[in-house]
Amino acid sequence: METDRDLLPEGLEDRLPPAAAAAARVTRAVIDVLDAHGYDRVQPPSIEFEKSLASRMAGVQPRRMFRFVDPASLRTLALRSDMTPQLGRIASTSLAAAPRPLRMCYAGQVVTIKGDGLDPTRERLQLGAELIGLESVAAVGEVVAVAIEALRSAGATGLSVDFTLPDLVDTLAVKALPLPSDRIEAVRRELDAKDAGGLVAAGGEAYLPLLTAIGPFEDAIERLAEIDAGGALAERIAALRTIAARVGDAARVTLDPSERHGFEYQTWFGFSIYADGLGGVLGRGGSYTIKSNAPGGPDEPAVGFSLYPDALIDALAGTEPVRDTLFLPLDHDPVHAARLRAIGWRTVAALCDSCDARALGCTHRLENGEAIRL
C-alpha cells in the first residue's frame, strides 16, 4: 500500500493559517512601501530558458536551479532560484527604452535544488526592488533606506545593516596591496572566512589588518581609513560614510568590508539586513551589473535588494490577532450580509443545520440584524 503519497519533498512545506495571512500581510506591507517610493511592480514567469536566467548576471549558479527540457522548444528550462536576473532581462528587453533610472519591484516564490548550509528550505518567498541605470552613492543610499523602511513596515524590529565591499581585494590588489592574479581568489576566500593563518598561507599577509576593520560602523570605518594609507579606498570610504548617514537611526550599522558570502554578483557595494529575534539574514542587496546579451552591447549598472521574510512571517504568525468573524445562519438576508462585508465584517455562512459558529472560528453571530458576540 502506498503510504507516502501525501508527503512533501524535503525542504518544502505548506503555509497554513495564520502563517498564510501573515505572509500576505508582510508582502502587502513591503510592496506598499516600494510603490510609495515609485517602484513599479512586475510579475515575471516562474520558469524561463536556463540560458536567460544564467547568463544575465555574473555569479548566478545554474547548478542550484531545477532544470528540465521544454517539450515544445526542446531547449532547457529552469525554475527560477532568484528573481533578480529576471528583472535584468525585463530591463534589457521589454523596458529597454524606458527612462532611467528604472525602478521595479517584485514578489514571488523561488526554488533551489538544495537548501543553504544547515537550512534545508528549498522554496522561499522573495520580495525586492531594483533601481536600474545607476549605481551611484545616491542610488545605493535610496535602496538601503527603502529596504529598511519596508522591513520596519512589515513588522521587523531591531534592524541592523552590515555593509561590505565585494570588490575590496580586486581594488587593493591593483596597486595598494599588489597580488598576483592567481592568488586573488584564495585571498578573497580566506578574508571571507576570517582565517588569519589561511590568509598568510595564501600570500595575503598584507591584508591581515583588514580583519580588524569589522564591527560597529564608526569604529570599523576609522580602522579601514587608517589601513588605506595609500588612498586606494578613499572614494569607497567616503561613499560608505554617506550611505550610513542616510540610514541614520533607522537601523544599527556595522561594517565587514571583506564579506563575500551571498555577494556573488555584487560589484563595489553590498549590504545584509538582520532583525532582532530572527536567525539568519533577512535580506541582501548591493550594486551589480546587468550583462548585455547583444554582441558588443553596453552593460548596465544597477542596485537593488532581495528580502527573504519567511523567518519574519513565522514569528508574526504566532502573534496574528484573532479576527472578528460573523456567523450567518441559514435564513440570513444575503443583501444585509453583503452590506456588513462592505463595512469590514468577515462573514462565514451556514450551509447546513449542523454548522457550528464556534467550531467554524466565528466570534459573533447575526441575530435580528445585529452582530452578537458569542
Summary of the structure (lengths in Angstrom):
residues: 374
radius of gyration: 25.1
end to end distance: 45.4
largest distance: 84.8
contacts: 1141
relative contact order: 0.13
helix: 36%
strand: 23%
